[in-house]
């Protein structure tokens, strides 16, 4: 995505490390998941006593909670980084959320994704779920098994109560969630396998769609509350996930390289250089260069101290962010025709600016190649891709998009090529590219 124009809504981690403190592991995991949300961060830990301690803050993990964890003990904990797609950007909406059920010890819960329908009183989707869970007078796992079938949406969820760690994934499995075993014993679950790696954990398996997994000192137990057609979000491979993660057995790095190579076959063009829009398109550009035989170069430099612009909710912030974030390398670009590869285009605001930057640096021709199909449909599954002006390609051909962003040419990867690169064992959701929605609700909503 050229400077990232759609947001996703969070990363989660849960740790059960008997005999060792969970907080350092939670922090390491949250740092690794930071790309999934930068608005707020939080963690909750249980030290065996009557209460669960939470630490929440706004901003990056280090700023938000790094200074609040001294003396925080306990070997069981969950953590969260947030991008807001539901509820305002404020500390009140940071997670994990703590709750207490009558006659029982407290619990805490955090999720990645959106709960599109939760019966009960208002509040953010997570708070409403916590309220429902608090009303069930059974162990938390049983309460989740009773409650989650009532909840629609696309989510991966971690929770804790009574010395037990819980992980659950919606029945379509839109959002990834992986579990691993810690060196020295214990368990970790996280939105991406890169967080497992950061903790030195060994990947065991993904939590299945419609599955609740319980972890305690005795081992693991699994319950099903749904399942059937799966619909893993293909945008995880395109943009959201880290390239060192593996999603549904497919290494994200390989998927992106394969997409770039397929793009070179489907949309070849003569040029002096292939370059990425850093950072998420870098591997697709490498694949394009390898397949086409055109030299790879870095013609745009990203300022890593400016956060990913897609994380910032307002368009004004996005526009300001692009100019600060990317600068052209004039001596690479000047006098050359370039293929600039991006992973996706949603709003086209930054695509226009990237083309203008390359032309201002002296590029003779700028060909835009997008390593995913045109985004023409809104997402109803927690990703910030909406109708209206948000979707630049909604009523535009590739040629018209090329003119819109000021490129000499613009071409997309086909949906077939993307699916063939990304498919593991699960079916994929490709709805924002194809309009093929996996759920009946979303099909109805999409008839706007
Ligand atoms: S509509 Fe697009 S962004 Fe949303 S879940 Fe499906 S593939 Fe992912």
Boltz pocket constraint, residues with backbone or C-beta under 6 A from the ligand:
constraints:
  - pocket:
      binder: B
      contacts: [[A, 174], [A, 231], [A, 232], [A, 233], [A, 234], [A, 235], [A, 236], [A, 377], [A, 378], [A, 379], [A, 380], [A, 381], [A, 382], [A, 383], [A, 385], [A, 429], [A, 430], [A, 431], [A, 432], [A, 433]]
      max_distance: 6.0
